[in-house]
């Protein structure tokens, strides 16, 4: 079966910077699955990329959810950024 693009799984997705990069590079995406918990980051993603499929908190994603996904072509893993932000009181610095 021929697909029109990549199947992407992004953990700690944030505001979908990875998805924006793929778009700017002209890389077609068939399905973009995102794991994110911040409601503001998810709102930005939903606005910019309404076809994003959210999986919820990465620590709560069960094996049966992952096995129900199509073959993943690209796995993105952002670093949790709270410790670098004002909200996280810059504790990672």
Short mmCIF file of the C-alpha atoms (twelve columns), coordinates in Angstrom:
data_MODEL
# 
_entry.id   MODEL 
# 
loop_
_atom_site.group_PDB 
_atom_site.id 
_atom_site.type_symbol 
_atom_site.label_atom_id 
_atom_site.label_alt_id 
_atom_site.label_comp_id 
_atom_site.label_asym_id 
_atom_site.label_seq_id 
_atom_site.Cartn_x 
_atom_site.Cartn_y 
_atom_site.Cartn_z 
_atom_site.pdbx_PDB_model_num 
ATOM 1  C CA . UNK A 1  0.000  0.000  0.000  1 
ATOM 2  C CA . UNK A 2  1.441  3.350  -1.045 1 
ATOM 3  C CA . UNK A 3  1.083  6.224  1.418  1 
ATOM 4  C CA . UNK A 4  1.353  9.879  0.637  1 
ATOM 5  C CA . UNK A 5  3.777  10.670 3.436  1 
ATOM 6  C CA . UNK A 6  5.480  9.692  6.655  1 
ATOM 7  C CA . UNK A 7  3.856  8.387  9.797  1 
ATOM 8  C CA . UNK A 8  5.399  10.401 12.622 1 
ATOM 9  C CA . UNK A 9  5.319  9.850  16.382 1 
ATOM 10 C CA . UNK A 10 6.432  12.833 18.465 1 
ATOM 11 C CA . UNK A 11 6.972  12.514 22.215 1 
ATOM 12 C CA . UNK A 12 7.047  15.669 24.343 1 
ATOM 13 C CA . UNK A 13 5.696  17.405 21.236 1 
ATOM 14 C CA . UNK A 14 5.339  20.917 22.665 1 
ATOM 15 C CA . UNK A 15 3.946  23.247 20.005 1 
ATOM 16 C CA . UNK A 16 4.892  20.799 17.220 1 
ATOM 17 C CA . UNK A 17 8.190  22.354 16.246 1 
ATOM 18 C CA . UNK A 18 9.028  19.065 14.559 1 
ATOM 19 C CA . UNK A 19 5.869  19.218 12.512 1 
ATOM 20 C CA . UNK A 20 6.658  22.799 11.490 1 
ATOM 21 C CA . UNK A 21 10.161 21.738 10.428 1 
ATOM 22 C CA . UNK A 22 8.821  18.880 8.302  1 
ATOM 23 C CA . UNK A 23 6.414  21.316 6.642  1 
ATOM 24 C CA . UNK A 24 9.175  23.824 5.907  1 
ATOM 25 C CA . UNK A 25 11.351 21.062 4.442  1 
ATOM 26 C CA . UNK A 26 8.485  19.978 2.188  1 
ATOM 27 C CA . UNK A 27 8.296  16.511 3.736  1 
ATOM 28 C CA . UNK A 28 4.834  15.006 3.383  1 
ATOM 29 C CA . UNK A 29 3.208  13.648 6.545  1 
ATOM 30 C CA . UNK A 30 0.434  11.075 6.369  1 
ATOM 31 C CA . UNK A 31 -0.203 10.860 10.138 1 
ATOM 32 C CA . UNK A 32 1.317  12.872 12.964 1 
ATOM 33 C CA . UNK A 33 0.842  11.392 16.435 1 
ATOM 34 C CA . UNK A 34 1.776  13.650 19.334 1 
ATOM 35 C CA . UNK A 35 2.245  13.050 23.020 1 
ATOM 36 C CA . UNK A 36 1.902  16.292 24.976 1 
ATOM 37 C CA . UNK A 37 0.234  17.400 28.218 1 
ATOM 38 C CA . UNK A 38 0.512  21.195 28.184 1 
ATOM 39 C CA . UNK A 39 -2.888 22.598 27.209 1 
ATOM 40 C CA . UNK A 40 -1.434 25.799 25.759 1 
ATOM 41 C CA . UNK A 41 1.090  23.967 23.599 1 
ATOM 42 C CA . UNK A 42 -1.667 21.624 22.399 1 
ATOM 43 C CA . UNK A 43 -3.904 24.595 21.573 1 
ATOM 44 C CA . UNK A 44 -1.173 26.064 19.359 1 
ATOM 45 C CA . UNK A 45 -0.681 22.708 17.650 1 
ATOM 46 C CA . UNK A 46 -4.421 22.275 17.097 1 
ATOM 47 C CA . UNK A 47 -4.580 25.744 15.553 1 
ATOM 48 C CA . UNK A 48 -1.590 25.247 13.239 1 
ATOM 49 C CA . UNK A 49 -1.981 21.529 12.522 1 
ATOM 50 C CA . UNK A 50 -5.610 20.493 13.083 1 
ATOM 51 C CA . UNK A 51 -5.022 16.935 11.808 1 
ATOM 52 C CA . UNK A 52 -2.640 16.103 14.660 1 
ATOM 53 C CA . UNK A 53 -3.643 12.974 16.556 1 
ATOM 54 C CA . UNK A 54 -2.969 13.448 20.269 1 
ATOM 55 C CA . UNK A 55 -2.058 10.429 22.389 1 
ATOM 56 C CA . UNK A 56 -1.950 12.176 25.765 1 
ATOM 57 C CA . UNK A 57 0.692  11.872 28.459 1 
ATOM 58 C CA . UNK A 58 3.636  9.797  27.210 1 
ATOM 59 C CA . UNK A 59 3.830  8.012  30.583 1 
ATOM 60 C CA . UNK A 60 0.241  6.841  30.187 1 
ATOM 61 C CA . UNK A 61 0.377  5.561  26.588 1 
ATOM 62 C CA . UNK A 62 -0.274 1.836  26.761 1 
ATOM 63 C CA . UNK A 63 1.186  -0.825 24.478 1 
ATOM 64 C CA . UNK A 64 -2.130 -1.538 22.795 1 
ATOM 65 C CA . UNK A 65 -2.313 2.098  21.656 1 
ATOM 66 C CA . UNK A 66 1.148  1.913  20.123 1 
ATOM 67 C CA . UNK A 67 0.489  -1.396 18.409 1 
ATOM 68 C CA . UNK A 68 -2.687 0.034  16.853 1 
ATOM 69 C CA . UNK A 69 -0.705 2.757  15.073 1 
ATOM 70 C CA . UNK A 70 0.540  2.280  11.527 1 
ATOM 71 C CA . UNK A 71 4.248  1.632  11.004 1 
ATOM 72 C CA . UNK A 72 6.071  4.698  12.355 1 
ATOM 73 C CA . UNK A 73 8.612  6.103  9.903  1 
ATOM 74 C CA . UNK A 74 9.989  8.875  12.103 1 
ATOM 75 C CA . UNK A 75 10.179 9.107  15.890 1 
ATOM 76 C CA . UNK A 76 10.758 12.578 17.339 1 
ATOM 77 C CA . UNK A 77 11.632 13.008 20.989 1 
ATOM 78 C CA . UNK A 78 11.725 16.498 22.359 1 
ATOM 79 C CA . UNK A 79 13.278 17.127 25.707 1 
ATOM 80 C CA . UNK A 80 10.764 18.142 28.369 1 
ATOM 81 C CA . UNK A 81 11.325 21.893 28.481 1 
ATOM 82 C CA . UNK A 82 9.751  22.916 31.785 1 
ATOM 83 C CA . UNK A 83 13.126 23.112 33.516 1 
ATOM 84 C CA . UNK A 84 14.356 25.581 30.902 1 
ATOM 85 C CA . UNK A 85 11.323 27.858 31.101 1 
ATOM 86 C CA . UNK A 86 10.161 30.506 33.518 1 
ATOM 87 C CA . UNK A 87 7.375  28.108 34.549 1 
ATOM 88 C CA . UNK A 88 10.006 25.551 35.553 1 
ATOM 89 C CA . UNK A 89 12.005 28.212 37.390 1 
ATOM 90 C CA . UNK A 90 15.001 27.546 35.142 1 
ATOM 91 C CA . UNK A 91 15.935 24.524 37.294 1 
ATOM 92 C CA . UNK A 92 17.854 22.871 34.440 1 
ATOM 93 C CA . UNK A 93 20.380 25.703 34.234 1 
# 
